Amino acid sequence: MAGEFDLIRRHFARATPATTLGPGDDCALLTPSPGQTLAVTTDMLVAGVHFAPDADPEGLGWKTLAVNVSDLAAMGAKPRWALLAGALPNADDDWIGAFARGFFACAARYQLDLVGGDTTRGPLTLSVTAIGELPAGLALRRDGAREGDDLWISGTPGLAALALAARQGRTTLPATLRSACDTALDTPTPRVELGLALREEHLAHAAIDVSDGLLADLTHILVRSALAAEVDLGELAPAPEGVASALWHDCLLAGGDDYELLFTAPSAHRQAIAALAKRLALPLTRCGRLHAGTPGALSVRNRNGDPLTLTRRGYDHFG
Ligand SMILES: [Mg+2]
C-alpha cells in the first residue's frame, strides 16, 4: 500500500514558487505578504453526498479546489495556498492522474501552490483547505451589509441545479443548454476577479458565494448583518425555453452549487458596478434591496410584482 500511495503523492508533486517551504517536511512554511491578513477555509466533498461516485475525475479535481477558491473570492481574498487530504477506496493510477490534472488546472488558473496533504484508504472523500490573503480590515464580510443596500448576483444562478434536475430525470434540456448547465455543475468558475475588484475598489459592503442556494446564502448575510431583504425575481433570468417556470424558480432561488457571488452595495455604486460587469465580461444583476426588519426575514416578488410563497430556502445536506 505504501508503494501505491507513493505513486499518488508523485501525481501531486509540483513546484511551489510562492511558498517559503513546500511539501516534504513536517510542515510547509508560508510567508504572507507584508500587511496582509490570511483568509483560511476548508470544505469536504463526500462521494454519494456531494458528487456521484462515478463522477469524471478530472472535473472533480477542478471542483474540489474551485469550491474552496470560491470561499476566498467571497471574502475578496487573493488565493495563495492549498492543502489536500483524501480518502480513496483504492489507488487507481488513471483516476488519480485525471483528478490531479483537474486539480492543478484550477490551481494554475488561480495561482495557488499545493503545499501539503495526506492520503488514506477509505470511502472516497476529498478535503481541501485553501488560504488566501487580503489587506487587514478590508475583507468582504457577511456582517458588513447596511440598510438600503442593493442586492447583486453574478453570472446566471440556477444552471447547476438545473443540470442536477436533468440528471435526476426531472426535466429534459436542449443540448446547448444542457452543456452549459453541466459545466456550471461540474466545473464551476470561482469569481476571484470579481471578489478582488469589489474589495479593491470598495464597491461592496458584504458578500457570500452561493453554495447552498441564493435565498439560503442571502439569509446568512441578513442574519449576520441584522437586516431583512426583498428579492425581485423579475430582475433575474426568466425560465429557459422548455423549462417549467416552477422548476426554474426553484433552481434560481434554492438551487445550490452555483458558486456565484451574492453581494450588497450602496445604490451610489450602481454605475461603477455596471462598469465592472463590462470590464470582467460577467453579468452582474441587481436583484433586490436590504431593509430594516426582523433579521433574516425575506420576501420575494414574482415577475408581476406579487409576493411569492417560498417552499424551501436551499438544499440541506441533512434534510
Ligand atoms: Mg461560502
Residues whose N, C-alpha, C, O or C-beta is under 5 A from the ligand:
A	BS01	MG	D71 D209
